[in-house]
Amino acid sequence: MKVELRHEQILKLLEKKGILSVGELAHCFALSVVTIRKDLDDLASEGLLQRTFGGAVFSNRSLFNSSFRESARQDSQQKHAIASAAMEYIQDGDTVILDAGTTTLALAQLLKEELKSAFIITCSVPAALELSSAGYDILLLGGIVRNKSLALLGRETLTVLEHYRADKAFLGSSGFTAERGHSTPDLEHAQIKEAIIRASEQTYVLVDSSKYGHNWLSSFTRLRDVALTITDSQLARSAQKALKDAGAKLRIAD
């Protein structure tokens, strides 16, 4: 059984039972306890479960993180094409801010393969983990979490960003329209994106074409105010024209 499939089955078992021991899982999958411990450690590092002495318990965070991984799998060709186009604007030695999101994660995966040196600032734990083996200097920001520390973490992230300047920033977008530009359903996320834009010499928004026409609660930038909006070739020509007429500088990734 492939490791990824086994990980998915472990998570399903945990969601069903709530808690499992290493011994139970080793018996279930007919594997050594050493292999199961490594599986659990890997899943815990992604926030998909919580390790205990001798086993693991189901984490409510895994519902969010599993959803994130499923989103990363969807439209993977488009995300890879957008990330490949974005790579053309990054040079060795750049200071780069990476937003959270599945398309910016695809960019992180390319970065570690193609860039020799960089200083990376990100609020994405998956991106930081992806880049940790590349030898880059990485600053992991607090980001946003759904608990009582939400406002505090948001303020801390904004404060940190005030002290840094980046050559380029790469943002995700939950939706984009000619009328309101790029938007997100979360006000705190919008504020962090705005701070990233202020901290960067050039900002690129990476967004797949399925997000076109979605107009969320908080707009974080007008189309004309970013260096480039990079999307995929599935975006209709009529939509491309409307965006360009609104001042967008578009890159269509093949």
N, C-alpha and C positions, 0 to 999 in steps of 0.2 A: 504494500500500500504506500502511495506517495505521501510524503510528509505533510503537504498542504491539506490533503484529504483527511489524514489522521487528525490534524489540528482542528479541522471543522467538526469532526465527529466527537472529539474531546469536548469542544465547546457546547455541542448539542446535549451531550450527556450531563455536563455541569449545569446547563440551564434547566434540565429536567429534574436532577437530583439535588442540586444546590451545593453539595460538597462531595468530594471523592478523594480517596487516598491513592498514593503512588502504586501501592500493591494492587488495588482494585483495577486501576487502569492498565497496569502491566499484565494482569491476568486477562483482562478483556481483549487486549490487542496482541497477546502472546509475544510480548517484548520484554526486554530487560528493564529493571527499575532505573538504570542509568539513562537509557534512551527516553523513558517517560519523564524523568526529572528534567532532562534537556528540553523536551517538548513544553513542559509546564513553564520553565524559565523563559523560553522564547515567547510564549503566549503572554506571560506576565509582563515582559518588556514592552509589548505592544498595548498594554492596558486591557487585555481581553479576559483576564482572570486575576484573582488575588491568590498568591502563594501562601500556604500555611505550613506549619511543621508537619512533614509527612504527606502533603497533598495539596489540594487547591479548593477554593470556593468560588462560586459564581459571583461575578461583579456586575452591578447594574451598568457600569461603564461599558461593558462588553457589547451591550445593545447598540450604543452609539458607534463604537469602534468597528463592530462587524458591519454596520451599515456603511461606514466609511470605506472599508475594504471592498464591499460589494460595489459601491459607487466607483471605486478605482478601476474595477474590472470592466464596468460598462463603458462602451464607446472608447475602448482602449486605443484603437487605431487613430481616432481623431485626436485624443489626448497626446499620443506619441508624436503625431504630425505637428501639433501646435508646439509641443516642447522642443522638437527638432528645429523648428523655425526660430524659436526664442533663443536657442543656443548660438545662433549666428550673431547675436548682439552682445555676447559676453566674451571677455578676453581674460587671459591669465593675469592674475594679480588684482582683479576687480574686487571691490567690496559690493556684495550683492545681498539684498533683502528678499527673502522668499516668504510669501504669504502662506497661510494654511490652505489646503484644498487638494483635490485629487490631480488636477492638471499641473499645479506647481510641484506636486510630488513626482510626477512624471519627469519634470524638468530636473529635479534633484537627482533622479536616477541616471539621467544623461550627464549631468555635471560631473559626477564622480568618475565617469568613464573617459571624459574628454578634456577636463580642465586640470592643469598641473597644480595651480595654486590659486587660492581665493580666501577672502574673509566673508563668511556667511552669517547673516543675521536672520533668524527665523522664529516665528511663534508656532511652528509646526513640529511636534514631537516626531511623527513619522519621517519628515524630511531630515531632521537632525540625526535620527538613527540611521537613515539611509546614507548620509554623508559622513558619518563618524569614522568610517574605515578609510576615507580618502586622504586623511592627513591635513585637512583644512582647519583653520581657526574658525570655531563656530560659537556664536552667541545665541543661546536659546532664551527667548523672551517668555514672560509669564503667560501671555495669551489670555484666552477666555475659558472659564470653567463654569458649570452650572451649579454654583453653591453660594454660600453667604459671602465668599471672598471675591465674588464677581467684580464689584465696583473697585475694590482695592487692587486686584490684579490688573484691571483695565488702566487705572491711574498709574500703576508702577510701569506698565509697558509704555504708556505715553511718555512718562518721564524719561525712561531709558532712551527712547527714540530721539528725544530732544538733544541728546549728547552725542549722536552719531550722524555721520554723513555717508551716504552710499553712492556709488557710481550708478547703479541700476537697481530698480525694484521690479519684482514680478508678482502681480496680484491676481487672485482669482476673482470671479464675479458670479453672483447668483442669477443675475439677469441683466439684459441691456436693451435699451430702446433708443430710437432717435431723439425722442422728446426729453428723457430724463437721464440718459447716459447709463452708467453702471450702478447697480443697486444690490442691496443685501437685506434680508429680513430682520437683521439684528442691528440695533443702534450702536451697541458697543463695538461690534465688528467694524461698522462703518467708521467710527471714530479712530480706530487703530489703522484702518486702511488710509484714512486721510492723513494721519501722522506719518505713515510710511511714505506717502507721496511727498510730503513736506521735507522729509529727510533725504530724498533721493534726487540726483541730478536728472535722471530719466526714469520714467515709469512705463512699464508694459503691462497690459491686462491680457491674461490668457483665459479665453472663454470659449467653450464649444458651442456650436451653432444651435443646439437644442435650447440654450438659455435665451435666445433672441425672442423678444416680445414679452418677456417676464418683467414686470414692473413691481419691485418689492418696496417695502416700507421706507428704507433709508438709502437715498442716493449718496454715493461717496465721491463721484467725480463726473464731470461732463466729458463727453467724448473728445472734444477738442483739447482738453487739458492734459492728456497723456500722450506720450511719444508715439505709441502704437497700440492698437487693439488687434491681437492675433487670434484668429478663429479658423475653423476648418472649411473645407470646400463644399460642405452640405448647406451652407448659408445661401439662401435664394438670392438671385441677382437683384430682385426688387428690394430686398432688405439691404443688400450692399449699397445700392444707390441711395436709399433713405438715410443710411448711416453716414455716407460720405457727404451728402447734402447738409447734414447736421454738423459737419466739421470733423468727423472721425477720420483718422489716418489708419487704414485697414491693411492688414497682411493676411492673405488667405493661404493657409498652409495646405499643400497638396498631400 
